[in-house]
Amino acid sequence: MKVLLLKDAKEDDCGQDPYIRELGLYGLEATLIPVLSFEFLSLPSFSEKLSHPEDYGGLIFTSPRAVEAAELCLEQNNKTEGEGGSAVDSTGHLFTLISPAGRLNSRSSCTSKRIWERSLKEKWNAKSVYVVGNATASLVSKIGLDTEGETCGNAEKLAEYICSRESSALPLLFPCGNLKREILPKALKDKGIAMESITVYQTVAHPGIQGNLNSYYSQQGVPASITFFSPSGLTYSLKHIQELSGDNIDQIKFAAIGPTTARALAAQGLPVSCTAESPTPQALATGIRKALQPHGCC
């Protein structure tokens, strides 16, 4: 049985995308199609903030893209900001660097890998580094930071976790995307916990989404299930899926990686056959298998 996952491919230590592997264990043939690409913003400002951990009570990462922005601050050190350019990030996403003309100033330029390893990493590790999900936690660990809160699974639960633990008078630094939800900032504000947000990337439609979907449908036909991984991914892909599926769209079991995406599906009038209990390959595979069983529901 064929299932479609609207996400980029990411190989794990075994050399295979974990979602494909987990679904394969249930006899499901999964195909991945990326629907999002990203433009990184404000890296000089973010680099400056990373170079001054003494100004903050800790860090919050709620997406892999935010962590990759931190990595780029280290890698792009002392390069001309006005060059911009395009590349592919560590998870296969297409991204573009957008920055104003000029060079990193003396404060931000100290966020080099050498200085990071020598002193800054240790200073940040003396503070709390909060994350959502194991995927984000794994990326954070690769830049040498210790994480907490990864088992929370979503921003709502992470907000509760932070509010139950945080006591620093200094603000938490929150690198985020342009489509961030306000649940986490509002929850912290209501509890009197200071937070400083900086938008370090913006989400746009992947340039190959229509062509990739056309190719999939022409070769594979209508899938038994389609999984969405974000509200923005739904926004950019739904029209194409509706057109390609036609009257057969009622046969598709729609799945969501989490409650936020599930609500976005419902808002579009789509029946949600499965919401993963946690944003992991194992949980999603289990949920899709149940949903595809006769009269299945999860």
C-alpha positions in Angstrom: 0.0 0.0 0.0 1.4 3.4 -1.0 1.6 6.4 1.3 2.8 9.9 0.6 4.7 12.0 3.2 5.0 15.7 2.4 8.4 16.3 3.9 12.1 16.3 2.9 14.2 13.1 3.1 16.7 12.9 5.9 19.0 9.9 6.3 19.8 8.6 9.8 22.9 6.7 10.9 21.6 3.7 9.0 21.6 5.6 5.7 17.8 5.6 5.4 15.0 8.0 6.2 13.5 6.8 9.4 9.9 7.4 8.3 10.4 5.2 5.2 11.9 2.5 7.4 9.3 2.5 10.0 6.4 2.5 7.5 8.1 -0.3 5.6 8.0 -2.4 8.7 4.2 -2.4 8.3 4.4 -3.2 4.6 3.7 0.4 3.6 5.6 1.9 0.6 6.3 5.5 1.5 7.4 8.3 -0.8 8.8 11.7 0.4 8.1 14.9 -1.4 9.4 18.2 0.0 6.9 21.0 0.0 8.8 23.7 1.9 12.0 25.7 1.3 13.5 28.3 3.6 15.2 31.7 3.4 17.5 32.5 6.3 17.3 36.0 7.7 19.1 38.3 10.2 22.1 36.0 10.6 24.5 38.9 11.6 22.1 39.9 14.4 21.6 36.4 15.6 25.4 35.8 15.5 25.9 38.8 17.7 23.3 37.5 20.2 24.9 34.1 20.3 28.3 35.7 21.1 26.9 37.2 24.3 25.4 34.4 26.4 25.7 36.6 29.5 22.8 38.7 28.2 20.4 35.8 28.3 18.9 33.2 30.6 19.0 30.4 28.0 17.9 29.4 24.5 14.7 28.0 23.0 14.8 26.0 19.7 11.4 24.8 18.4 12.5 23.8 14.9 15.5 22.3 13.0 15.7 25.4 10.9 16.4 27.6 13.9 19.3 25.3 14.8 20.6 25.4 11.3 20.5 29.2 11.5 22.8 28.9 14.5 25.1 26.6 12.5 25.2 29.1 9.6 26.2 31.8 12.0 29.3 29.8 12.8 30.0 28.8 9.2 29.3 32.1 7.6 31.7 34.0 10.1 33.6 36.8 8.4 32.0 36.2 5.0 30.4 39.1 3.1 26.8 39.3 4.1 25.7 40.8 0.8 26.7 37.8 -1.1 23.5 35.9 -0.3 23.1 32.8 -2.4 21.3 29.4 -2.3 22.3 26.1 -0.9 20.9 22.8 0.4 20.8 22.4 4.2 21.7 19.3 6.2 18.3 17.8 5.8 18.0 18.3 2.1 15.8 21.5 2.2 16.5 24.2 -0.3 17.3 27.4 1.4 18.4 30.9 0.5 20.6 33.3 2.4 19.2 36.8 2.5 21.1 39.5 4.2 22.0 43.2 3.8 25.2 44.5 2.4 28.1 44.7 4.7 30.2 42.5 7.0 29.7 41.0 10.4 30.8 43.5 13.0 33.4 42.9 15.6 30.8 41.6 18.2 29.1 39.1 15.9 32.3 38.0 14.2 33.4 36.4 17.5 30.8 33.7 17.0 33.3 31.6 15.0 33.6 27.8 15.4 36.9 28.3 17.2 35.5 30.7 19.8 32.3 28.7 20.1 34.3 25.6 21.0 36.7 27.4 23.3 34.3 29.4 25.4 30.8 30.2 24.1 29.5 26.7 24.0 30.4 26.2 27.7 28.8 29.4 28.7 25.5 28.5 26.9 25.6 25.0 28.5 25.6 26.7 31.9 22.1 27.9 31.0 19.0 26.0 30.0 18.6 25.1 26.3 15.0 24.1 25.7 13.9 22.2 22.6 10.8 20.7 21.0 11.1 17.1 19.7 14.0 14.7 19.3 14.9 15.8 15.8 15.6 19.3 17.0 17.4 18.0 20.0 19.7 15.9 17.9 20.7 18.9 15.8 21.3 21.0 18.9 23.5 18.3 20.4 25.6 18.4 17.2 26.7 22.0 18.0 27.6 20.9 21.5 24.7 22.0 23.5 22.9 20.0 26.2 19.1 20.1 25.8 16.0 19.6 27.9 12.3 19.5 27.2 12.6 17.5 24.0 10.0 14.9 25.2 7.4 17.7 25.4 6.6 17.1 21.7 5.0 20.5 20.9 5.1 24.2 21.8 2.2 24.0 24.2 3.8 21.3 26.4 7.2 23.0 26.2 5.7 26.3 27.4 4.3 24.4 30.5 7.7 22.8 31.0 9.6 26.1 30.9 7.1 27.8 33.1 7.5 25.1 35.7 11.3 25.5 35.8 12.5 28.9 34.7 13.5 31.5 37.3 16.1 33.6 35.5 15.5 37.3 35.3 17.4 37.4 32.0 15.4 36.8 28.8 15.4 33.5 26.9 16.7 33.9 23.4 14.2 32.4 20.9 15.3 32.1 17.2 12.2 31.4 15.2 10.6 31.5 11.8 8.2 34.1 10.4 5.3 31.7 10.8 5.8 31.0 14.5 2.7 30.6 16.6 2.2 32.8 19.6 1.3 30.1 22.1 4.8 29.8 23.5 5.6 33.6 23.7 2.1 34.3 25.2 2.4 31.5 27.8 5.8 32.7 28.9 4.7 36.4 29.0 1.7 35.4 31.1 4.0 33.8 33.6 6.3 36.8 33.7 9.2 35.0 31.9 11.1 37.3 29.7 11.8 36.2 26.1 13.5 37.8 23.2 12.5 36.5 19.7 14.5 36.9 16.6 13.2 35.8 13.2 16.0 33.9 11.5 14.2 32.2 8.6 11.1 32.5 6.6 9.1 29.6 5.0 8.2 29.6 1.3 6.9 26.9 -1.1 9.4 24.5 -2.5 9.9 25.4 -6.2 9.5 21.7 -7.3 6.3 20.9 -5.4 3.9 20.9 -8.4 6.2 19.0 -10.7 7.1 16.4 -8.0 3.4 15.8 -7.2 2.5 15.6 -10.8 5.2 13.0 -11.3 4.1 11.0 -8.3 0.5 10.8 -9.3 1.3 9.9 -12.9 3.6 7.0 -11.8 2.0 5.9 -8.5 -1.6 6.9 -8.7 -3.7 8.2 -5.8 -2.0 7.2 -2.5 -3.8 5.4 0.3 -2.6 8.0 2.8 -1.1 11.5 2.8 0.7 12.9 5.8 1.2 16.6 6.4 4.0 17.9 8.6 3.0 21.5 9.1 0.2 24.0 8.4 2.4 25.8 5.9 3.1 22.5 4.1 -0.7 22.0 3.9 -1.2 25.5 2.5 1.3 25.1 -0.3 0.3 21.6 -1.4 -3.4 21.2 -0.8 -4.6 22.8 -4.1 -2.3 20.6 -6.1 -3.4 17.4 -4.2 -7.1 18.2 -4.7 -6.6 18.8 -8.4 -4.6 15.6 -8.9 -6.8 13.4 -6.7 -10.1 14.6 -8.2 -13.1 12.5 -7.1 -10.7 10.0 -5.5 -9.8 12.4 -2.7 -12.4 10.8 -0.5 -10.5 7.6 -0.5 -7.3 9.1 1.0 -6.6 8.8 4.7 -5.2 12.2 5.8 -2.6 12.1 8.6 -1.0 14.9 10.7 2.3 14.9 12.5 0.8 16.7 15.5 -2.3 18.5 16.8 -1.5 21.9 15.2 -1.3 20.4 11.7 -4.4 18.3 12.5 -6.3 21.5 13.3 -5.2 23.1 10.1 -6.5 20.0 8.1 -9.8 20.2 9.9 -10.0 23.9 9.1 -9.8 23.1 5.4 -12.7 20.6 5.8 -10.5 17.5 5.5 -11.2 14.5 7.7 -8.2 13.7 9.9 -7.8 9.9 10.0 -4.7 10.0 12.1 -2.7 12.4 14.4 0.6 11.0 15.5 0.7 10.7 19.3 4.2 12.2 19.1 6.2 13.7 16.3 8.3 10.6 15.7 8.6 8.0 12.8 7.4 5.2 15.1 4.3 7.0 16.3 3.3 8.2 12.8 3.8 4.7 11.3 1.7 3.1 14.1 -1.0 5.7 13.6 -1.1 5.3 9.8 -1.2 1.5 10.0 -4.2 1.7 12.3 -6.0 4.3 10.1 -5.5 2.1 7.0 -7.0 -0.9 8.7 -10.8 -1.5 8.0 -12.7 1.0 10.0 -9.3 2.2 11.4 -9.1 5.3 13.4 -6.3 6.7 15.6 
